[in-house]
Each structure stands twice: as structure tokens, then as C-alpha cells.
Amino acid sequence: MADTAERNSSEQDSDERDDAHLEGIEEGAGCTEIWEHLAENRGE
């Protein structure tokens, strides 16, 4: 994660985010919430 923090904004814009699949999950969510989110969005 430190590598991401060290990137400048132009690099972040050009690279696909590694955590884009977690968008919409609240901070502090547990394993069950993350699993449910991933399962619901698997077909998309």
C-alpha cells in the first residue's frame, strides 16, 4: 500500500486500481460483508 501512496496522481489515473473491485464497501467492513459484496457483483 505504501507504493500506491507514493505514486503521483498522473500515475494513479493511468493505472487500473488494484482495489477497484472493493468500491462501495464501507471502511471497517468484515470478511462476511466483503464476501457478500464480491458474490453480488461477480457477474458484472
PDBQT receptor file of N, H, CA, C and O in Angstrom, charges set to zero:
ATOM      1  N   MET A   1       0.808  -1.182   0.000  1.00  0.00    +0.000 N 
ATOM      2  CA  MET A   1       0.000   0.000   0.000  1.00  0.00    +0.000 C 
ATOM      3  C   MET A   1       0.856   1.251   0.000  1.00  0.00    +0.000 C 
ATOM      4  O   MET A   1       0.439   2.284  -0.526  1.00  0.00    +0.000 OA
ATOM      5  N   ALA A   2       2.021   1.179   0.569  1.00  0.00    +0.000 N 
ATOM      6  H   ALA A   2       2.359   0.340   0.996  1.00  0.00    +0.000 HD
ATOM      7  CA  ALA A   2       2.916   2.322   0.582  1.00  0.00    +0.000 C 
ATOM      8  C   ALA A   2       3.291   2.731  -0.832  1.00  0.00    +0.000 C 
ATOM      9  O   ALA A   2       3.450   3.921  -1.105  1.00  0.00    +0.000 OA
ATOM     10  N   ASP A   3       3.437   1.767  -1.739  1.00  0.00    +0.000 N 
ATOM     11  H   ASP A   3       3.308   0.800  -1.516  1.00  0.00    +0.000 HD
ATOM     12  CA  ASP A   3       3.754   2.087  -3.121  1.00  0.00    +0.000 C 
ATOM     13  C   ASP A   3       2.668   2.949  -3.743  1.00  0.00    +0.000 C 
ATOM     14  O   ASP A   3       2.971   3.900  -4.463  1.00  0.00    +0.000 OA
ATOM     15  N   THR A   4       1.421   2.633  -3.477  1.00  0.00    +0.000 N 
ATOM     16  H   THR A   4       1.175   1.860  -2.892  1.00  0.00    +0.000 HD
ATOM     17  CA  THR A   4       0.306   3.407  -4.001  1.00  0.00    +0.000 C 
ATOM     18  C   THR A   4       0.338   4.829  -3.462  1.00  0.00    +0.000 C 
ATOM     19  O   THR A   4       0.093   5.779  -4.206  1.00  0.00    +0.000 OA
ATOM     20  N   ALA A   5       0.635   4.985  -2.185  1.00  0.00    +0.000 N 
ATOM     21  H   ALA A   5       0.834   4.213  -1.581  1.00  0.00    +0.000 HD
ATOM     22  CA  ALA A   5       0.674   6.301  -1.577  1.00  0.00    +0.000 C 
ATOM     23  C   ALA A   5       1.790   7.151  -2.164  1.00  0.00    +0.000 C 
ATOM     24  O   ALA A   5       1.683   8.377  -2.202  1.00  0.00    +0.000 OA
ATOM     25  N   GLU A   6       2.859   6.510  -2.622  1.00  0.00    +0.000 N 
ATOM     26  H   GLU A   6       2.946   5.514  -2.591  1.00  0.00    +0.000 HD
ATOM     27  CA  GLU A   6       3.994   7.241  -3.164  1.00  0.00    +0.000 C 
ATOM     28  C   GLU A   6       3.805   7.630  -4.622  1.00  0.00    +0.000 C 
ATOM     29  O   GLU A   6       4.533   8.490  -5.117  1.00  0.00    +0.000 OA
ATOM     30  N   ARG A   7       2.868   7.037  -5.316  1.00  0.00    +0.000 N 
ATOM     31  H   ARG A   7       2.276   6.338  -4.914  1.00  0.00    +0.000 HD
ATOM     32  CA  ARG A   7       2.618   7.380  -6.714  1.00  0.00    +0.000 C 
ATOM     33  C   ARG A   7       2.039   8.776  -6.811  1.00  0.00    +0.000 C 
ATOM     34  O   ARG A   7       1.317   9.224  -5.921  1.00  0.00    +0.000 OA
ATOM     35  N   ASN A   8       2.361   9.463  -7.901  1.00  0.00    +0.000 N 
ATOM     36  H   ASN A   8       2.948   9.099  -8.624  1.00  0.00    +0.000 HD
ATOM     37  CA  ASN A   8       1.726  10.758  -8.104  1.00  0.00    +0.000 C 
ATOM     38  C   ASN A   8       0.385  10.561  -8.777  1.00  0.00    +0.000 C 
ATOM     39  O   ASN A   8       0.078   9.459  -9.233  1.00  0.00    +0.000 OA
ATOM     40  N   SER A   9      -0.414  11.603  -8.847  1.00  0.00    +0.000 N 
ATOM     41  H   SER A   9      -0.165  12.498  -8.477  1.00  0.00    +0.000 HD
ATOM     42  CA  SER A   9      -1.788  11.459  -9.333  1.00  0.00    +0.000 C 
ATOM     43  C   SER A   9      -1.851  11.050 -10.790  1.00  0.00    +0.000 C 
ATOM     44  O   SER A   9      -2.781  10.339 -11.169  1.00  0.00    +0.000 OA
ATOM     45  N   SER A  10      -0.910  11.462 -11.628  1.00  0.00    +0.000 N 
ATOM     46  H   SER A  10      -0.154  12.040 -11.320  1.00  0.00    +0.000 HD
ATOM     47  CA  SER A  10      -0.947  11.072 -13.037  1.00  0.00    +0.000 C 
ATOM     48  C   SER A  10      -0.709   9.578 -13.199  1.00  0.00    +0.000 C 
ATOM     49  O   SER A  10      -1.302   8.959 -14.083  1.00  0.00    +0.000 OA
ATOM     50  N   GLU A  11       0.138   8.986 -12.374  1.00  0.00    +0.000 N 
ATOM     51  H   GLU A  11       0.620   9.488 -11.657  1.00  0.00    +0.000 HD
ATOM     52  CA  GLU A  11       0.344   7.546 -12.422  1.00  0.00    +0.000 C 
ATOM     53  C   GLU A  11      -0.902   6.810 -11.966  1.00  0.00    +0.000 C 
ATOM     54  O   GLU A  11      -1.257   5.785 -12.547  1.00  0.00    +0.000 OA
ATOM     55  N   GLN A  12      -1.572   7.311 -10.937  1.00  0.00    +0.000 N 
ATOM     56  H   GLN A  12      -1.284   8.144 -10.465  1.00  0.00    +0.000 HD
ATOM     57  CA  GLN A  12      -2.791   6.664 -10.445  1.00  0.00    +0.000 C 
ATOM     58  C   GLN A  12      -3.888   6.723 -11.488  1.00  0.00    +0.000 C 
ATOM     59  O   GLN A  12      -4.654   5.769 -11.619  1.00  0.00    +0.000 OA
ATOM     60  N   ASP A  13      -3.987   7.811 -12.231  1.00  0.00    +0.000 N 
ATOM     61  H   ASP A  13      -3.364   8.586 -12.124  1.00  0.00    +0.000 HD
ATOM     62  CA  ASP A  13      -5.015   7.935 -13.251  1.00  0.00    +0.000 C 
ATOM     63  C   ASP A  13      -4.788   6.962 -14.396  1.00  0.00    +0.000 C 
ATOM     64  O   ASP A  13      -5.751   6.456 -14.972  1.00  0.00    +0.000 OA
ATOM     65  N   SER A  14      -3.537   6.692 -14.737  1.00  0.00    +0.000 N 
ATOM     66  H   SER A  14      -2.755   7.103 -14.269  1.00  0.00    +0.000 HD
ATOM     67  CA  SER A  14      -3.247   5.843 -15.888  1.00  0.00    +0.000 C 
ATOM     68  C   SER A  14      -3.272   4.358 -15.543  1.00  0.00    +0.000 C 
ATOM     69  O   SER A  14      -3.451   3.531 -16.438  1.00  0.00    +0.000 OA
ATOM     70  N   ASP A  15      -3.102   4.002 -14.302  1.00  0.00    +0.000 N 
ATOM     71  H   ASP A  15      -2.957   4.673 -13.575  1.00  0.00    +0.000 HD
ATOM     72  CA  ASP A  15      -3.085   2.603 -13.891  1.00  0.00    +0.000 C 
ATOM     73  C   ASP A  15      -4.462   2.170 -13.399  1.00  0.00    +0.000 C 
ATOM     74  O   ASP A  15      -5.184   2.953 -12.782  1.00  0.00    +0.000 OA
ATOM     75  N   GLU A  16      -4.821   0.909 -13.679  1.00  0.00    +0.000 N 
ATOM     76  H   GLU A  16      -4.234   0.273 -14.180  1.00  0.00    +0.000 HD
ATOM     77  CA  GLU A  16      -6.062   0.380 -13.124  1.00  0.00    +0.000 C 
ATOM     78  C   GLU A  16      -5.844   0.140 -11.634  1.00  0.00    +0.000 C 
ATOM     79  O   GLU A  16      -4.812  -0.391 -11.224  1.00  0.00    +0.000 OA
ATOM     80  N   ARG A  17      -6.817   0.534 -10.838  1.00  0.00    +0.000 N 
ATOM     81  H   ARG A  17      -7.655   0.965 -11.171  1.00  0.00    +0.000 HD
ATOM     82  CA  ARG A  17      -6.689   0.370  -9.392  1.00  0.00    +0.000 C 
ATOM     83  C   ARG A  17      -6.830  -1.092  -9.020  1.00  0.00    +0.000 C 
ATOM     84  O   ARG A  17      -7.710  -1.792  -9.523  1.00  0.00    +0.000 OA
ATOM     85  N   ASP A  18      -5.946  -1.552  -8.126  1.00  0.00    +0.000 N 
ATOM     86  H   ASP A  18      -5.232  -0.984  -7.718  1.00  0.00    +0.000 HD
ATOM     87  CA  ASP A  18      -5.994  -2.932  -7.651  1.00  0.00    +0.000 C 
ATOM     88  C   ASP A  18      -7.209  -3.184  -6.776  1.00  0.00    +0.000 C 
ATOM     89  O   ASP A  18      -7.673  -4.319  -6.673  1.00  0.00    +0.000 OA
ATOM     90  N   ASP A  19      -7.730  -2.136  -6.143  1.00  0.00    +0.000 N 
ATOM     91  H   ASP A  19      -7.353  -1.214  -6.226  1.00  0.00    +0.000 HD
ATOM     92  CA  ASP A  19      -8.837  -2.304  -5.207  1.00  0.00    +0.000 C 
ATOM     93  C   ASP A  19     -10.173  -1.806  -5.764  1.00  0.00    +0.000 C 
ATOM     94  O   ASP A  19     -11.114  -1.585  -5.001  1.00  0.00    +0.000 OA
ATOM     95  N   ALA A  20     -10.265  -1.629  -7.071  1.00  0.00    +0.000 N 
ATOM     96  H   ALA A  20      -9.500  -1.808  -7.691  1.00  0.00    +0.000 HD
ATOM     97  CA  ALA A  20     -11.497  -1.122  -7.671  1.00  0.00    +0.000 C 
ATOM     98  C   ALA A  20     -12.684  -2.053  -7.404  1.00  0.00    +0.000 C 
ATOM     99  O   ALA A  20     -13.823  -1.591  -7.325  1.00  0.00    +0.000 OA
ATOM    100  N   HIS A  21     -12.430  -3.350  -7.263  1.00  0.00    +0.000 N 
ATOM    101  H   HIS A  21     -11.506  -3.725  -7.327  1.00  0.00    +0.000 HD
ATOM    102  CA  HIS A  21     -13.499  -4.313  -7.014  1.00  0.00    +0.000 C 
ATOM    103  C   HIS A  21     -14.091  -4.160  -5.607  1.00  0.00    +0.000 C 
ATOM    104  O   HIS A  21     -15.127  -4.751  -5.304  1.00  0.00    +0.000 OA
ATOM    105  N   LEU A  22     -13.440  -3.374  -4.755  1.00  0.00    +0.000 N 
ATOM    106  H   LEU A  22     -12.598  -2.893  -5.001  1.00  0.00    +0.000 HD
ATOM    107  CA  LEU A  22     -13.940  -3.158  -3.396  1.00  0.00    +0.000 C 
ATOM    108  C   LEU A  22     -14.704  -1.846  -3.254  1.00  0.00    +0.000 C 
ATOM    109  O   LEU A  22     -15.121  -1.486  -2.153  1.00  0.00    +0.000 OA
ATOM    110  N   GLU A  23     -14.888  -1.136  -4.354  1.00  0.00    +0.000 N 
ATOM    111  H   GLU A  23     -14.549  -1.428  -5.248  1.00  0.00    +0.000 HD
ATOM    112  CA  GLU A  23     -15.617   0.122  -4.317  1.00  0.00    +0.000 C 
ATOM    113  C   GLU A  23     -17.043  -0.112  -3.829  1.00  0.00    +0.000 C 
ATOM    114  O   GLU A  23     -17.726  -1.019  -4.306  1.00  0.00    +0.000 OA
ATOM    115  N   GLY A  24     -17.478   0.683  -2.906  1.00  0.00    +0.000 N 
ATOM    116  H   GLY A  24     -16.923   1.420  -2.519  1.00  0.00    +0.000 HD
ATOM    117  CA  GLY A  24     -18.819   0.551  -2.363  1.00  0.00    +0.000 C 
ATOM    118  C   GLY A  24     -18.869  -0.179  -1.033  1.00  0.00    +0.000 C 
ATOM    119  O   GLY A  24     -19.926  -0.249  -0.407  1.00  0.00    +0.000 OA
ATOM    120  N   ILE A  25     -17.748  -0.722  -0.593  1.00  0.00    +0.000 N 
ATOM    121  H   ILE A  25     -16.889  -0.665  -1.102  1.00  0.00    +0.000 HD
ATOM    122  CA  ILE A  25     -17.700  -1.387   0.705  1.00  0.00    +0.000 C 
ATOM    123  C   ILE A  25     -17.277  -0.360   1.747  1.00  0.00    +0.000 C 
ATOM    124  O   ILE A  25     -16.300   0.366   1.563  1.00  0.00    +0.000 OA
ATOM    125  N   GLU A  26     -18.018  -0.313   2.830  1.00  0.00    +0.000 N 
ATOM    126  H   GLU A  26     -18.811  -0.903   2.980  1.00  0.00    +0.000 HD
ATOM    127  CA  GLU A  26     -17.710   0.649   3.884  1.00  0.00    +0.000 C 
ATOM    128  C   GLU A  26     -16.391   0.322   4.561  1.00  0.00    +0.000 C 
ATOM    129  O   GLU A  26     -16.030  -0.845   4.709  1.00  0.00    +0.000 OA
ATOM    130  N   GLU A  27     -15.677   1.356   4.970  1.00  0.00    +0.000 N 
ATOM    131  H   GLU A  27     -15.971   2.305   4.850  1.00  0.00    +0.000 HD
ATOM    132  CA  GLU A  27     -14.436   1.157   5.709  1.00  0.00    +0.000 C 
ATOM    133  C   GLU A  27     -14.748   0.429   7.003  1.00  0.00    +0.000 C 
ATOM    134  O   GLU A  27     -15.714   0.770   7.687  1.00  0.00    +0.000 OA
ATOM    135  N   GLY A  28     -13.963  -0.549   7.342  1.00  0.00    +0.000 N 
ATOM    136  H   GLY A  28     -13.179  -0.826   6.787  1.00  0.00    +0.000 HD
ATOM    137  CA  GLY A  28     -14.174  -1.330   8.546  1.00  0.00    +0.000 C 
ATOM    138  C   GLY A  28     -15.049  -2.550   8.343  1.00  0.00    +0.000 C 
ATOM    139  O   GLY A  28     -15.349  -3.266   9.298  1.00  0.00    +0.000 OA
ATOM    140  N   ALA A  29     -15.465  -2.796   7.099  1.00  0.00    +0.000 N 
ATOM    141  H   ALA A  29     -15.221  -2.215   6.323  1.00  0.00    +0.000 HD
ATOM    142  CA  ALA A  29     -16.295  -3.970   6.819  1.00  0.00    +0.000 C 
ATOM    143  C   ALA A  29     -15.502  -5.240   7.105  1.00  0.00    +0.000 C 
ATOM    144  O   ALA A  29     -14.283  -5.279   6.935  1.00  0.00    +0.000 OA
ATOM    145  N   GLY A  30     -16.203  -6.261   7.536  1.00  0.00    +0.000 N 
ATOM    146  H   GLY A  30     -17.192  -6.229   7.674  1.00  0.00    +0.000 HD
ATOM    147  CA  GLY A  30     -15.568  -7.534   7.846  1.00  0.00    +0.000 C 
ATOM    148  C   GLY A  30     -15.569  -8.471   6.662  1.00  0.00    +0.000 C 
ATOM    149  O   GLY A  30     -16.040  -8.132   5.576  1.00  0.00    +0.000 OA
ATOM    150  N   CYS A  31     -15.037  -9.645   6.888  1.00  0.00    +0.000 N 
ATOM    151  H   CYS A  31     -14.654  -9.920   7.770  1.00  0.00    +0.000 HD
ATOM    152  CA  CYS A  31     -14.915 -10.654   5.836  1.00  0.00    +0.000 C 
ATOM    153  C   CYS A  31     -16.269 -10.997   5.209  1.00  0.00    +0.000 C 
ATOM    154  O   CYS A  31     -16.372 -11.149   3.992  1.00  0.00    +0.000 OA
ATOM    155  N   THR A  32     -17.288 -11.117   6.029  1.00  0.00    +0.000 N 
ATOM    156  H   THR A  32     -17.205 -10.994   7.018  1.00  0.00    +0.000 HD
ATOM    157  CA  THR A  32     -18.607 -11.504   5.518  1.00  0.00    +0.000 C 
ATOM    158  C   THR A  32     -19.160 -10.437   4.589  1.00  0.00    +0.000 C 
ATOM    159  O   THR A  32     -19.696 -10.758   3.528  1.00  0.00    +0.000 OA
ATOM    160  N   GLU A  33     -19.036  -9.177   4.970  1.00  0.00    +0.000 N 
ATOM    161  H   GLU A  33     -18.600  -8.916   5.832  1.00  0.00    +0.000 HD
ATOM    162  CA  GLU A  33     -19.541  -8.089   4.118  1.00  0.00    +0.000 C 
ATOM    163  C   GLU A  33     -18.770  -8.034   2.800  1.00  0.00    +0.000 C 
ATOM    164  O   GLU A  33     -19.359  -7.812   1.742  1.00  0.00    +0.000 OA
ATOM    165  N   ILE A  34     -17.477  -8.232   2.864  1.00  0.00    +0.000 N 
ATOM    166  H   ILE A  34     -16.999  -8.412   3.723  1.00  0.00    +0.000 HD
ATOM    167  CA  ILE A  34     -16.667  -8.212   1.645  1.00  0.00    +0.000 C 
ATOM    168  C   ILE A  34     -17.038  -9.388   0.752  1.00  0.00    +0.000 C 
ATOM    169  O   ILE A  34     -17.192  -9.216  -0.457  1.00  0.00    +0.000 OA
ATOM    170  N   TRP A  35     -17.184 -10.578   1.325  1.00  0.00    +0.000 N 
ATOM    171  H   TRP A  35     -17.059 -10.718   2.308  1.00  0.00    +0.000 HD
ATOM    172  CA  TRP A  35     -17.559 -11.753   0.549  1.00  0.00    +0.000 C 
ATOM    173  C   TRP A  35     -18.917 -11.537  -0.120  1.00  0.00    +0.000 C 
ATOM    174  O   TRP A  35     -19.075 -11.844  -1.302  1.00  0.00    +0.000 OA
ATOM    175  N   GLU A  36     -19.882 -11.020   0.609  1.00  0.00    +0.000 N 
ATOM    176  H   GLU A  36     -19.753 -10.771   1.569  1.00  0.00    +0.000 HD
ATOM    177  CA  GLU A  36     -21.211 -10.776   0.053  1.00  0.00    +0.000 C 
ATOM    178  C   GLU A  36     -21.141  -9.785  -1.103  1.00  0.00    +0.000 C 
ATOM    179  O   GLU A  36     -21.777  -9.990  -2.136  1.00  0.00    +0.000 OA
ATOM    180  N   HIS A  37     -20.375  -8.720  -0.934  1.00  0.00    +0.000 N 
ATOM    181  H   HIS A  37     -19.858  -8.554  -0.095  1.00  0.00    +0.000 HD
ATOM    182  CA  HIS A  37     -20.233  -7.710  -1.984  1.00  0.00    +0.000 C 
ATOM    183  C   HIS A  37     -19.624  -8.332  -3.244  1.00  0.00    +0.000 C 
ATOM    184  O   HIS A  37     -20.105  -8.097  -4.352  1.00  0.00    +0.000 OA
ATOM    185  N   LEU A  38     -18.571  -9.122  -3.068  1.00  0.00    +0.000 N 
ATOM    186  H   LEU A  38     -18.180  -9.313  -2.167  1.00  0.00    +0.000 HD
ATOM    187  CA  LEU A  38     -17.925  -9.747  -4.209  1.00  0.00    +0.000 C 
ATOM    188  C   LEU A  38     -18.851 -10.744  -4.896  1.00  0.00    +0.000 C 
ATOM    189  O   LEU A  38     -18.891 -10.812  -6.124  1.00  0.00    +0.000 OA
ATOM    190  N   ALA A  39     -19.598 -11.520  -4.104  1.00  0.00    +0.000 N 
ATOM    191  H   ALA A  39     -19.565 -11.465  -3.107  1.00  0.00    +0.000 HD
ATOM    192  CA  ALA A  39     -20.522 -12.501  -4.671  1.00  0.00    +0.000 C 
ATOM    193  C   ALA A  39     -21.645 -11.833  -5.454  1.00  0.00    +0.000 C 
ATOM    194  O   ALA A  39     -22.042 -12.325  -6.511  1.00  0.00    +0.000 OA
ATOM    195  N   GLU A  40     -22.158 -10.718  -4.945  1.00  0.00    +0.000 N 
ATOM    196  H   GLU A  40     -21.836 -10.319  -4.086  1.00  0.00    +0.000 HD
ATOM    197  CA  GLU A  40     -23.239 -10.000  -5.627  1.00  0.00    +0.000 C 
ATOM    198  C   GLU A  40     -22.772  -9.406  -6.950  1.00  0.00    +0.000 C 
ATOM    199  O   GLU A  40     -23.556  -9.303  -7.894  1.00  0.00    +0.000 OA
ATOM    200  N   ASN A  41     -21.526  -9.023  -7.028  1.00  0.00    +0.000 N 
ATOM    201  H   ASN A  41     -20.889  -9.107  -6.262  1.00  0.00    +0.000 HD
ATOM    202  CA  ASN A  41     -21.004  -8.354  -8.218  1.00  0.00    +0.000 C 
ATOM    203  C   ASN A  41     -20.188  -9.260  -9.118  1.00  0.00    +0.000 C 
ATOM    204  O   ASN A  41     -19.557  -8.782 -10.061  1.00  0.00    +0.000 OA
ATOM    205  N   ARG A  42     -20.184 -10.548  -8.851  1.00  0.00    +0.000 N 
ATOM    206  H   ARG A  42     -20.697 -10.936  -8.085  1.00  0.00    +0.000 HD
ATOM    207  CA  ARG A  42     -19.361 -11.488  -9.609  1.00  0.00    +0.000 C 
ATOM    208  C   ARG A  42     -19.696 -11.479 -11.088  1.00  0.00    +0.000 C 
ATOM    209  O   ARG A  42     -18.789 -11.541 -11.918  1.00  0.00    +0.000 OA
ATOM    210  N   GLY A  43     -20.965 -11.404 -11.443  1.00  0.00    +0.000 N 
ATOM    211  H   GLY A  43     -21.702 -11.354 -10.770  1.00  0.00    +0.000 HD
ATOM    212  CA  GLY A  43     -21.374 -11.469 -12.836  1.00  0.00    +0.000 C 
ATOM    213  C   GLY A  43     -21.196 -10.184 -13.612  1.00  0.00    +0.000 C 
ATOM    214  O   GLY A  43     -21.321 -10.186 -14.836  1.00  0.00    +0.000 OA
ATOM    215  N   GLU A  44     -20.910  -9.099 -12.944  1.00  0.00    +0.000 N 
ATOM    216  H   GLU A  44     -20.808  -9.097 -11.949  1.00  0.00    +0.000 HD
ATOM    217  CA  GLU A  44     -20.806  -7.794 -13.622  1.00  0.00    +0.000 C 
ATOM    218  C   GLU A  44     -19.472  -7.598 -14.284  1.00  0.00    +0.000 C 
ATOM    219  O   GLU A  44     -19.232  -6.555 -14.892  1.00  0.00    +0.000 OA
TER     220      GLU A  44
